[in-house]
């Protein structure tokens, strides 16, 4: 759904600049000077990092490409490739030195933020073509994998262009990274990789170390592709193929992973007996959770059905909140009262709270007891400060009343009074009448307090 902005009066200064930049992108057409100048300003002061990335989100954009492609009014609603094309057009006044310098700086920064275009990076180009057409299979796509992938490699992490080795030599990437760029899975990538490995063992294609990203080689006949892509061992199931692919992607021998998978009882025993094995299992489950909906449901159901886990989750959430509260207070030097009044924290109180948070030493995470002790130091100081300061106490009571009145008002504003006659209930009417009396009394007392004591006029004799 396209968002149409009828009025931009509600936008922040940064959002207004983004709005203006998008307008320039859509309307300036053949005279892109306005767009280029606005883009230079947005890049120079990092406006794109200061606007929310979407509806109901206060988080900024993770990268510049996401800002360009995000739907308005948050981003430009454009394609990265279109912006790259516009950057190739010269500003009409680039003959002026300061404008040329501004445009050069802007183009350099945008190129840095976006990274090289796919056409400039053979690994990314191969990955994107693989992702688009690999389902058709074939030696060409096996070559794209074979010349770009090195299983277990840590090169080419997220949003980083393929690094270069020597002169114009592009480094290979892991199966996971190639799959990410392709929009595919590392398992599929490794199936093509293994097909090439089998063919290389038979002398039909070069070995992996002889291949370089972007360099073509002669390929075998298409008719024999199925002999290598499909499993030649009758004992290798689809489950085994997936485990093999995952093991190769992790840079370990598949036989080790298959041996563990074939004996789940032994795996269970190792997890129960050894904490490091249990931690490895936990880490693997957490990695799998993101893509496994069934596992997500199973884990969530298990937690909600187990009292000890529910209590542990609640305790951990409380611990994290208390640690965040203490660290923010120590860093900022101030803390809020329960109803939002900001008070300064003495150095002694800050030091005590910080010491309680790290009393066990060792550099690990604070325990629930340590977090609670540190939190209580600040909480007791806040309560004491409010109790000893009459003016602060009045402000606290006033803020409390404001909050409750606001909540009550919001509750009534959300009520629908359509066909209210159909909802008549004697008990409901009585409750509303009592509420009305209370509101009337509250207003009367507040107005009398505002007027102060009555002054009498004294006539002269």
N, C-alpha and C positions, 0 to 999 in steps of 0.2 A: 504494500500500500504506500503510495507516495504522500509524503507530508507536505502540505502547502502552507507556507508561512504568510498569513494575512497581515500580521503586525509584528514588528520586532522590538516593540517598546519594552518587553519583559526580558530581553537578552542582556547578559553581562557585556562588558567592553570586549572581552575576548571572543564571546559568541557572536557579537555584532561584526567583528572583523572577519570571522569565518563566513558569516552570512554574506558580507560584501564581497569576499573573495569568490564564493560560489556564484554570485550574480555575475561577477566579471568573467568567470569561466564560461557561463552559459550564454552571455549576451554580447561580449566584446568581439567575438568572431575573428575577422581578419585583422583587427588592430588590437593585439594582445598586450599592449603596453600597461593598461590598468591591471590586468591579471598578473603580469610579471612583477610589477611594483608591489602589489599587495602580497604576492607570494614571498617576495624578498623580505617584507616586513614580518610576515607570519613566521618565517624560518629564523630570522635574525633574533627576535625576542621570544622564540619558542611558544608562540600563542597556541599552537596545536597541542602542546603538552598541558595547557591550562584549562581546557574545556572538557566537560564530561563526555564519555565515549558512547553514551546511549541513554535510553529512557530508564528512569529509576536507577541510575548509576552515577556515583560521584567519582569513579575511577577514571583517570586519563587514558588516552590511547597508548597501547603498548608500542606501536611503531608508526612511522609516517605513512606507510602504505595503507594501514588500517584507517587512518584519518582521511586519506584521499578517497577511499572507497566506501566509507560509512555513509549511510543515508542522511540527508539533511533533516533537521537543522543542526545535526551534530558534526557531520563531515561535509565533504564536497560532493558526494554522490557521483564521483567520476571514476574512470578507469586509470590505473597507473600508467598503462601504455599511452593513453591520450595525453596525460600530463608530460610524459617523456617527449612526445612529439612537439608539444607547445614550447618546451624548453629549448628546442632546436631553432625556434623562430627568433630572430634578433629583435630587440627592442628598437623602436624607430629612432631613438636618440642615443644609441650606443656609441655614436661618434663623440659624445661628450664624455670626458674622462671619468668623472665621478659616477655617472650612470653605468658606464661600461664596467667599472670596478665593482659597483653594487650588483650588477647582473652576474659577473664572474664569480663573486663570492656566493651568491644565491645558488647558481647552477652547481658549484662544487659541493655545497652543503647538501643540496637535494640528492645529488648523485651518491654522496656518502650515506645519507639516510636510507635511500632506496636500494643501494647496492647495484651491482651490474645488471643490465638487462639480460633476460634469459638467452638472447641471441649471443651475448658476450661470454656466457659461461657454459661450456659444453656439457658439464655434468648436469646442471639444472635443465638444459635443453633436452638432453636424453631422458631425464627423469620425467619431464612433462609429457614428452611423446610416448614414453612407456606407459604412464598413467592413463593416457587417452586411448591407446590402441592395443595394450598388451593382452587383453582378453582374446584377441584373435590368435595370439601365440606366434611362433615362428622364430627363426634364427636371428632375424634383425633385432628383435627385442631382447633376445638372449645376449646379443653382442652389446647392446646398450648397457645392460647390467654388468656384463663381464668386464668391460673396459672402464667402468666407473665405480664399481663396488669392491671394497676390501673388507670382508667380514671382521667385526671386532674393532674396526677403526673408529677413533673418536673425532676424526676430522669432520668439518662441515656441520657444526651444531646449528641450532635454530637461527634462522634469518641471517646466517653468515655465509657469504659467497665462498665457493670452493677456493681454498688457498692454493697458491702456486709454489711449486718446489723450486727447481732451477729456472733456466730461461724458458718462460712461457709454458712451463710444465704444470699442469693442473693436478692437484692431489686427489686421490680417490676418497670416497666417503663410505661410511658404514651402510649396511643394508637398511637399518632403521631410518637413517637420514635420507637415503635415496628414496625410500618408500614415502617419507614425509613430503618430499618435494614432488613426488609423483601423485600424491593423494591416494596412495595404495598402502598395502601392509607389507611389513618386512618378510612375512611368510611367503607371500607371492613372489617378492623379489628373489628370495633364496631358492624358490623352486626353479626359476629361470637360471639362477647361478649354478645350481647343481646339474641342470641339463647341460650347460656349457662344460662343466667339469667332466662329466661322463664322456662328452664328445672329445674333449682335450685328451683324456686318458686313451681314447681309441685313435688319436692322431688325426682327427678330422678338422680340428680348429686349433689355433695357437693357445698356449698356456696363458694364464691370467697375467703373469709378470711381463709378458711380451706385448700386452695391450695398453694403449694410452687413451684417455678421454678424447673423443672427437675424431679419432683415427679409425678409418674403415679397414676391414680385411675381407678376403674372399670367404664366402659362406657355403656350407654344404647344401645339398639338394633339399628343397622344402619337404619332399616326400618322406624323408627319414626323421623329420623333426619329432614325430610322435614316439619314435623308438627311444628317444633320449629324454624327452620331457616327462613322459609317463614312467612310472617305476618299473625297472626291469627285474627287481627281486620280488618273487611271489610272496615272500614273508613280510614285506613292508606295507603296512596298512596306511590309510589316510591319516589316522591318529599318529602313527609312527613318523610319517612324512612331516607333519606339523611340528612334532617334537624335534626332529632332525633339523628343520629349518630354524627353529628357535635357538637350538644349541649352536648352530653355525653363526647365527646372527650375534650371539653372545661371545663368539670366539673360542668355544670349547668343543671337544670331540663329541659327536652325537651319541657314540656308544655309551658314554657316561650317563647322559640324560635318559637314554632309552632304558638302561639298566635300572635306574631309579623308578622310572614310570612303570616298569613291569612288576615292581614289587612295592605296592603302596603300603603294605603292612610294615615293611622295613622303614619306609619313609616316615610313617606315623611314629614308630618306635624311636627313631632318631630325633624327631621333633619333641617328643615327650621327655627324652633324656638329656638333650643337649640344647643349651640356650642359644648358641650361635646358629645351629640349624633351625631352631624355632624363629630366630630373627630373619634368617634368609627366606623362610617360608612366608613370614608376615610381609616382608618387603615385596616378594613376588605376588602375593595376593593383592596388595595395594596397587601394584602396577597393572594387574589384570582387571581390577575393579572398574577402571575408567571405560573399558570397552565391553565388559561382560554384564549385561543387564540382569541376567538370571542370578549371577553371583552377588550383584548389588542388592537385589531383593532378598536373597537368602541371608546375607550378612545383616541387613537391616532388621529382618524378622527375628533372627537369632538374638540380636541385641535387645530388641523390645520384649522378647519372651524370657529373657534371663535377668533376674533381679540384680545379680551381682554386676553384670555389665551395665545395666541402666544406671546403677548407683555410681559405677566407675566413670561413665560418660558425664554424669551430672557433676561429680567431684572434679573431673579434669576441666570441664567448662568453667566451673567456679574458680579453680586455681588459675587458669589462663586469664580470666577477667581481673582477678585481684593483682596478678603480676603486671598486667597492662596498666591498671590504675596506679600502682605504686611507681612504675617506671616513668609514666607520663608526669606524675606529680613531682618526682625528683628532678626530672629534666627541665620542666617548666618553672619549678619553684613555687607553684601555687596549686590549690585544689578547690573543688567546688563543694559547697554544702549540699545536703540532700535536695534542696529546692533551688539550686543553681547560683548561689551567691559565691563569688570568687574571693578566696582569702589567701594571703601569702603564708608560706611555711618557713619557720625559722630553720637555720642551718642545722641546729642540733636535732630537730625532729626529722629532717631529711636524712641526716647521717644515720640516725637510729633505724629508720625504715629501710634504708639501703643495706645496712649491716644485717638486719634480720632476714632480708631476702637472700643473702649469700652467706649465711652463717656456717653452712656445712662445708664450704670451700669445694675444691676439686673441679670447678668450672662447669659442672653439669647443671641440669635444670633444677630450679627450686622445687622443693617438695611442697605438698599441700599445706603442711604445718608451717613451713617457713613463709609461704605466700600469705597465709592467714595472719601470722604474727606481724608481718610487715604492714599488711592492710590495716590491722587493728591499731597500730601506732598512729597512722594518719586519721583513721576514723575517730579515735578517742580525742585527738587534738581538735578535730572539727567540732565535735560535740561540746567539748570544753569551751572552745572559742565562742560558739553560739550562746552557750549558757552564761558566759561571763560578760558578754557585750549586749546591753539592752537594745541598742539601735539595730545591731545585726539580728537579734532575736525577732524584733518587729519586722524587719525586712524578710526574714525567713517565713514568718507567719503570713505576711502579705503575699509572698510568692506562692506559698502553699494554697492560699485562698484563690489566687488568680488561676492557678493550675486546675483546681477542682471545678471552678466556675467555667473555665474554658472547655474542660472535658464534658461537663454537663451540657453546655451549649452545643457542642459538636454532636453529642448523642441525640439531642432533639432536632438538630438541623438535618440529620440523616433519616428521620422518620418521614414516612410518606403519609400525608393526610388525605389522599384520594379516597373517596367513599368511606370517610371515617365513621359515618352514621351506622354502617354495617358492623362496626367493631365495638359498639356500645357494651359496656360492662360496668355494673354499679361499683364494684370494688376498684376498678381502674379509675373511675370518676372521683371516688373518695381519695385515692392516692394522689391524683393530680391536684385536687383542692387543698390537701395538706401541703403539698409542695408549693402551691401558689402562696399559701399563708406564710410559709417559711421564707420564700423569696421576698415577699412584701415586708416582713419584719426585718430581714437583713438589709434591704434598701433603706428602710426608715432609720435604722441604727447608724448606717454608714453616712447618710445625709446629715443626721443630727451631729455626728462626730465632726463632719466637715464644717458645719456652721459655728461650732464652738459655743461657749457659754453666752446666754442672752444678756445684752446690755440694756439697762433701764435709763431713761432720760430723767435728769433731776432738774426741776424748775427752780429758778432763783426766787427768793422771798422778797 
